[in-house]
Amino acid sequence: MFPLINKRDTGINLRKIMDRQEISVKDVQIYLGLGSPQSVYHWLNGLSMPTIDNMYALSELFQLAIDALICGNKPKLKRNFDSEIDRQKKRIYMYCRKLNHELVA
């Protein structure tokens, strides 16, 4: 399957991010130096997509990776949190064991 961007879902996602971070369309317009807010409304309504330069700038404004802004048909990568948690537990165990050994000595 060829990965495709869903403009409508991406627009909805951008709107949710903006709402959550209390960033207005006017704020985005000013930040990107756009002549009017119309482009931003087109993005939010799924009529068009930001250029890659604007998407990069939006990722900086929102402090999110570009992948977090874009919605498409590519399945999300699943991270193996269990093995990560196991590694963290092992590091904590080894640290505590070392600390306990130093206290006894």
C-alpha positions in Angstrom: 0.0 0.0 0.0 1.4 3.4 -1.0 1.3 5.9 1.9 -1.1 8.8 1.3 -1.9 11.9 3.3 -5.5 12.4 4.3 -6.0 16.2 4.0 -9.3 16.2 5.8 -8.0 14.2 8.8 -4.8 16.3 8.9 -6.9 19.5 9.0 -9.0 18.1 11.8 -5.8 17.1 13.6 -4.2 20.6 13.1 -7.4 22.2 14.5 -7.3 19.9 17.6 -3.7 20.8 18.2 -4.3 24.5 17.8 -7.3 24.3 20.2 -5.4 22.4 22.8 -2.5 24.8 22.7 -4.8 27.9 22.4 -3.3 29.0 19.1 -5.6 30.9 16.8 -5.7 31.0 13.0 -4.5 34.6 13.2 -1.5 33.4 15.4 -0.6 30.8 12.7 -1.0 33.4 9.9 1.3 35.9 11.7 3.9 33.2 12.7 4.1 32.0 9.1 4.0 35.5 7.6 1.0 34.7 5.4 -0.9 37.6 3.7 -4.3 36.3 4.9 -5.7 33.6 7.1 -7.4 31.9 4.1 -4.6 29.4 3.6 -4.9 28.3 7.2 -8.6 27.8 6.9 -8.1 25.8 3.7 -5.7 23.5 5.7 -8.1 23.1 8.6 -11.0 22.3 6.2 -9.0 19.7 4.3 -9.1 21.7 1.0 -5.3 21.9 0.8 -2.1 21.1 2.7 0.6 23.4 4.1 3.8 23.4 2.0 6.6 21.3 3.5 8.3 24.5 4.7 5.1 25.6 6.5 4.6 22.1 7.9 8.1 22.3 9.3 7.5 25.7 10.8 4.2 24.4 12.3 6.0 21.6 13.9 8.3 24.1 15.6 5.3 26.3 16.6 3.4 23.3 18.1 6.6 21.7 19.4 5.6 18.4 17.8 7.2 16.2 15.1 5.8 16.6 11.6 4.5 13.0 11.8 2.3 14.1 14.7 0.7 16.7 12.5 0.0 14.6 9.4 -2.7 11.9 9.2 -2.6 9.3 6.5 -3.2 5.7 5.6 0.1 4.5 6.9 -0.3 2.3 10.0 1.1 3.8 13.1 4.4 2.2 14.3 3.9 0.2 17.4 6.7 0.5 20.0 7.5 -2.4 22.2 6.9 -0.7 25.5 7.2 -3.9 27.4 10.9 -4.4 26.5 11.5 -0.7 27.2 9.9 -1.0 30.6 12.0 -4.2 31.3 15.2 -2.3 30.4 14.2 0.6 32.7 13.4 -1.8 35.5 16.8 -3.6 35.0 18.7 -0.3 35.1 16.8 0.8 38.3 17.5 -2.6 39.8 21.2 -2.5 39.0 21.4 1.1 40.3 19.8 0.2 43.6 21.9 -2.9 43.9 25.1 -0.9 43.4 23.9 1.8 45.8 23.0 -0.9 48.4 26.4 -2.5 48.0 28.1 0.9 48.5 26.1 1.5 51.7 27.0 -1.9 53.2 30.8 -1.5 52.4 
